[in-house]
Amino acid sequence: MAAAAVAEFQRAQSLLGTDRNASIDILHSIELGGLLKYVRPFLNSISKAKAARLVRSLLDLFLDMEAATGQEVELCLECIEWAKAEKRTFLRQALEARLISLYFDTKCYQEALQLGSQLLQELKKMDDKALLVEVQLLESKTYHALSNLPKARAALTSARTTANAIYCPPKLQAALDMQSGTKQDKLLHINQKKLQPTLYRKLYSNQASCSIARGCPGPHQRQACPATDSLKCVAQASKNRSLADFEKALTEYKAELRDDPIISTHLTKLYDNLLEQNLIRVIEPFSRVQIAHISSLIKLSKGDVERKLSQMILDEKFHGILDQGEGVLIVFEEPVVDKTYEAALETIQNMSKVVDSLYNKAKKLT
């Protein structure tokens, strides 16, 4: 058993130094998940640092294969339990950080936050700041995925503060910069009235950075690039106020637009604005119009149009009511704003200032 474990251990070590693609082909044949369990008895006979490196490297190779076997979380939990039994604290913490990343990738956000909270308390008492930055970054991503923007910004600020005190590997620094792009570009604080031009500029800059990182030509180069072409299509659809062109761009460039959570969130807001503009343009000539007619003009389902119109009425984007019995929209004229109360308050404030001024002058005379 020991000899077989030594042989598998040496084979595993050789895999770590070979070409990635070649190693993946070999790892498929020897069932890497089983290898992680098979070499555990031998790990007790080597140094803890060497054993930790081997376990982490083999697990990283297994997870990076993206085979979607469904055993990723289970295997990671087994490795964590083994590290706990062997009292290998640093290895356990590194594996738990990888498990948080797995939870995030599989959209198990509550599990990721719960484990991350426990791990952060431990790491703050220790000196492993590199791992602390990684966990804080994962926490920020998780909160952002849950649309909890204040906590996402707080976690990101903590991660950047910790990172400033240490040397960050390029990959970790790049991940920080990508996540902080929402903060640096103020995408989380976009003024809704200026959403379209600001969104285009910021997303164009973000996509340009991503293009460079992925080896794709930049925005100032004339070669074709899906990342920049996708935003050109979005910008043209926004300029033409065309929902059909917008949806066509989202379908044609799904990987560049829909699969990016940050860009997808803000494109949803842009789509809502375009829909509102188109609806206002359609109903502008009418004082009473059938919802089915609006639906046919804007090429959306009657239910979606009715839902959006009711939301716009509640938000006071225009004044009107929905008669669901007859299936019509009744549009009212813009009400005249009575400024009597505002003028009265302004007069009272000015009179108060005059009285205060007269009182101060009388006080100086006495």
MONOR-V252661 format. One line per field, one symbol per residue. ss: DSSP state (~ for helix, > for strand, _ for the rest). phi: phi as a letter, one per 20 degrees, with the letter a starting at -180 (. if undefined). psi: psi as a letter, one per 20 degrees, with the letter a starting at -180 (. if undefined). Layout:
# MONOR-V252661
ss = ???
phi = ???
psi = ???
This chain:
# MONOR-V252661
ss = _~~~~~~~~~~~~~~~___~~~~~~~~~~~_~~~~~~~_~~~~____~~~~~~~~~~~~~~~~~_______~~~~~~~~~~~~~~___~~~~~~~~~~~~~~~~~___~~~~~~~~~~~~~~~~~___~~~~~~~~~~~~~~~~~___~~~~~~~~~~~~~~~______~~~~~~~~~~~~~~~__~~~__~~~~~~~~~~~~~~~~~~~~~~____________~~~~~~~~~~~~~~~__~~~~~~~~~~_~~~~___~~~~~~~~~~~~~~~~~~~~~~~____>>>~~~~~~~~___~~~~~~~~~~~~~_____>>>>____>>>>________~~~~~~~~~~~~~~~~~~~~~~~~~~_
phi = .fffffffffffffffeefffffffffffdlggffgffeggfffedffffffffffffffffffflflfndffffffffffffffeldffffffffffffffgffemeffffffffffffffffeddefffffffffffffffffemefgffffffffffffffeceeggffffffffffgfefelfecffffdfffffffffffffffffffenegffeeeffbgfefffffffffffeldffffffffffdffedffeffffffffffffffffffffffegfddbbffffffffemcffffffffffffffemfbdrcdeffemcdddeffffeeeffffffffffffffffffffffffffe
psi = ggghhgghghgghhhhirqggghggghhhjnhghhhhhjghhhijrqhgggggggggggggghihliliijggghghghghghghjlngggghhhhhhhghggghjkmhghghghhgghhhghhiajmhghgggghghgghghhhjknhghghghgggghghhiirppqhghhghghghihhghikhikpphhkgghggggghggghgghgghjjqqrhjqiqpphghhghhggghhhgilohghghhghghlghhghiohghhghhgghggggggghghhgigiqipqqhhggghhilrqhggggghghghghjkhrpaqpnhgilqpopqqpqppojghghgghgggghghgggghghhhhhh.
